[in-house]
Amino acid sequence: MGTAVRVSGLTKRLGRTQALAGVDLRVETGRVHGLLGPNGAGKTTLLKTITGLSRPDSGSLELFGAPFTRGVLRDVGALVTQPGLWSRYTAVEHLRLHARLRGADPALIPRLLADVGMADHADRRVSAYSLGMRWRLGIAITLLARPRLLVLDEPTNGLDPVGMRDMRALLRRLAADGVAVLVSSHHLDQIAQTCDEVTVLVGGTVRFAGPLDGLAWDGDLEKGFFALLDRG
Ligand SMILES: Nc1ncnc2c1ncn2[C@@H]1O[C@H](COP(=O)(O)OP(=O)(O)OP(=O)(O)O)[C@@H](O)[C@H]1O
């Protein structure tokens, strides 16, 4: 065990919006940590900051116990924006190319395709893929480098119920292997079935952080979540 992500007092202004207003977050290795919050709460901004896509205005960010440097991103897998894919390439071609670029083992490819439920579509071009299939391939590419921290922004977007179930199982399996997983979602049920801890952001500030049980009210997660939002 250990702390994969430690964020303290993070602030970020975007235009006239204070997207993050002093955010603290801790993600432990071997755990799935959920990031919840209404539209515009600052979830994507926070995930972009943690993965080096956006610079904070102030606050501190440590990954794996050391201050953030770009070098540490070697150990971070992230899917925070749409995956960059070439429409004329197949899934296997994408994975072979990325394996070569990153020095990853191409022998991993069949297992990764199976993990994301894309084994049957491995030789089809991306131009024929649905949104959910593009996400699945994006995640497979991300996992090629065997990240110690995996950051996903709404990974169940566009997934069908089977895809959601498979995604939950994949995230739990990765955590069992010691990966720290940080995942944002609007789906409370997905968070409930997948996450160990949860952080709720509202208006760029943390309203709740702790074990999932602590968010529920009378054993009801949705009730607890809405009560938190209503607190103003
Ligand atoms: N490029 C930008 N310029 C100005 N404001 C921005 C920009 N990007 C985001 N914002 C604002 O920053 C705030 C946080 O946005 P962010 O995308 O981080 O929220 P979110 O929690 O991910 O929302 P959603 O659930 O809708 O994806 C919002 O008020 C948003 O309007």
Ligand as a Chemical Component Dictionary entry (heavy atoms), coordinates in Angstrom:
data_LIG
# 
_chem_comp.id                   LIG 
_chem_comp.type                 NON-POLYMER 
_chem_comp.pdbx_formal_charge   0 
_chem_comp.three_letter_code    LIG 
# 
loop_
_chem_comp_atom.comp_id 
_chem_comp_atom.atom_id 
_chem_comp_atom.alt_atom_id 
_chem_comp_atom.type_symbol 
_chem_comp_atom.charge 
_chem_comp_atom.model_Cartn_x 
_chem_comp_atom.model_Cartn_y 
_chem_comp_atom.model_Cartn_z 
_chem_comp_atom.pdbx_ordinal 
LIG N1  N1  N 0 -11.668 26.292 -21.180 1  
LIG C1  C1  C 0 -12.468 26.805 -20.253 2  
LIG N2  N2  N 0 -12.649 28.141 -20.145 3  
LIG C2  C2  C 0 -13.449 28.678 -19.200 4  
LIG N3  N3  N 0 -14.112 27.939 -18.286 5  
LIG C3  C3  C 0 -13.974 26.616 -18.345 6  
LIG C4  C4  C 0 -13.149 25.975 -19.313 7  
LIG N4  N4  N 0 -13.200 24.630 -19.111 8  
LIG C5  C5  C 0 -14.027 24.440 -18.063 9  
LIG N5  N5  N 0 -14.489 25.617 -17.601 10 
LIG C6  C6  C 0 -15.397 25.824 -16.454 11 
LIG O1  O1  O 0 -14.747 25.293 -15.308 12 
LIG C7  C7  C 0 -15.709 24.653 -14.458 13 
LIG C8  C8  C 0 -15.273 23.222 -14.198 14 
LIG O2  O2  O 0 -15.368 22.485 -15.414 15 
LIG P1  P1  P 0 -15.053 20.925 -15.482 16 
LIG O3  O3  O 0 -15.101 20.541 -16.932 17 
LIG O4  O4  O 0 -13.806 20.655 -14.742 18 
LIG O5  O5  O 0 -16.288 20.319 -14.693 19 
LIG P2  P2  P 0 -16.804 18.797 -14.601 20 
LIG O6  O6  O 0 -17.093 18.533 -13.169 21 
LIG O7  O7  O 0 -15.850 17.898 -15.278 22 
LIG O8  O8  O 0 -18.158 18.893 -15.406 23 
LIG P3  P3  P 0 -18.953 17.770 -16.276 24 
LIG O9  O9  O 0 -19.535 16.821 -15.280 25 
LIG O10 O10 O 0 -20.012 18.588 -16.952 26 
LIG O11 O11 O 0 -18.001 17.139 -17.230 27 
LIG C9  C9  C 0 -17.055 24.789 -15.162 28 
LIG O12 O12 O 0 -17.740 25.885 -14.599 29 
LIG C10 C10 C 0 -16.692 25.051 -16.594 30 
LIG O13 O13 O 0 -17.689 25.851 -17.216 31 
# 
loop_
_chem_comp_bond.comp_id 
_chem_comp_bond.atom_id_1 
_chem_comp_bond.atom_id_2 
_chem_comp_bond.value_order 
_chem_comp_bond.pdbx_ordinal 
LIG N1  C1  SING 1  
LIG C1  N2  SING 2  
LIG C1  C4  DOUB 3  
LIG N2  C2  DOUB 4  
LIG C2  N3  SING 5  
LIG N3  C3  DOUB 6  
LIG C3  C4  SING 7  
LIG C3  N5  SING 8  
LIG C4  N4  SING 9  
LIG N4  C5  DOUB 10 
LIG C5  N5  SING 11 
LIG N5  C6  SING 12 
LIG C6  O1  SING 13 
LIG C6  C10 SING 14 
LIG O1  C7  SING 15 
LIG C7  C8  SING 16 
LIG C7  C9  SING 17 
LIG C8  O2  SING 18 
LIG O2  P1  SING 19 
LIG P1  O3  DOUB 20 
LIG P1  O4  SING 21 
LIG P1  O5  SING 22 
LIG O5  P2  SING 23 
LIG P2  O6  DOUB 24 
LIG P2  O7  SING 25 
LIG P2  O8  SING 26 
LIG O8  P3  SING 27 
LIG P3  O9  DOUB 28 
LIG P3  O10 SING 29 
LIG P3  O11 SING 30 
LIG C9  O12 SING 31 
LIG C9  C10 SING 32 
LIG C10 O13 SING 33 
# 
